[in-house]
């Protein structure tokens, strides 16, 4: 039995057995180049849903690693990483970070500008 012939018989129309080839795609394969899509400005702006703060600046000024700040604050290093990136966190976490940095609760507005105290 002819393999091409038997394959063509199963197709709708079942004629010659030749399958029309799909035209080659004109779309680029793979993900687009992210560097080309970024604006070339020197300033960066915060991502949506983030709350810029000064935790990283204060931690570095105190010459403390993320792991050390996390240990002193009693939170995970991942939490410190997220807070420094501007992700929202609980008030209790902010209080722990302030204490670990040796700051009083009254300094909350300087460290976390998004804090609503009243």
N, C-alpha and C positions, 0 to 999 in steps of 0.2 A: 504494500500500500504506500502511496506517495504521501510523505508527511505534510508537505505544503497543501496538497489537495484536501487531506482530511481536516486540516486546520481551517481552511477556507469554507468548508461545508458547515462548520459550526457558527459562522458569522451570520449576522442578519444580512440578507441579500445573497449570501452564499455563492457568489459568482466566481470570479477568477482566482480568489485566494490571495490576491495582493491587497495589502492593507495600506491605505494612504498614510504617508509619513506626516507627522505633525511638524509644522514649521518651527525652526529653532526660536527659542525665546530671546527677545531683545532686552529683557530685564537683566540687570547685573546679578550674578549669583553671589550669595553671602550677604552679611549685614553691611549697611552703608558705613562709610568711613566717618566715625564720630568726630574726629578732629576737623574734618572739612565742614561739618555742620555747626561747630561752635563759633560764636562771635569772637572777633579778634580783640575785643576791648581788654584793657588791663585790669578793670575792676570786676570783681565777682559779686554776684548778688545772692542772697540766701534762697534756698529752694523753698517751694511752697510747703507749708505745714511745719516749717522750722522756726525756732525762736532763738535768734542770735544771742549769745551770752559771752561773758568774759572768763569762764572757768579755765579754759586752756591757757589763756594769758597769765592768770593768777597762779595756776599750777606750775607753769614754766618759770615764772618769777620766783617761786618758792623752791625751784630746782627739785621738783618732785616728779616721779614717773606716774603714769596712769595707774599702774599696779599699786604703788605706794598710796596714792590718794584713795583708791578703791579700798585698800586694807584699812586705812585710818577712818574712812567714812562708813565702813561696814556694808559696802555694796560691791557688786561685781565689776571687774575691769570693763566688761561689755557695757555696763550701765554708764560708766564714766565716758567711754567712747561715744555712746549715743548722746549723752548730755552735751559734750563738747561739740558734737556735730549739729546741735540745735534741736534735737528731738525733744518733745515735751516729756516732762517727768512729774512725779508727785511732789507735793509740797514737803513731805517728810524727807524725800531724797535730796531736795534742795537744801533743807536745814542741815542734813548730815554732811553734805559737801561743804557748806559754809563753815561748820565746826571743824571739819578736817583741815580746812585751809587756815584755821586760826582766826576766822572772822566772826563778828557778832551778827545776830539776826538782823540788826538794823542796817547792815551792809547789803542786804538782799537786793535792793534796787540797783546797786552798783554792779552786782554780779549777774543778776537775772533781771534785765530791764522789763521783761514781760510779766513780772510778778504783780498781782493785784492784791494789795494789802487792805483794801477797804471797800 
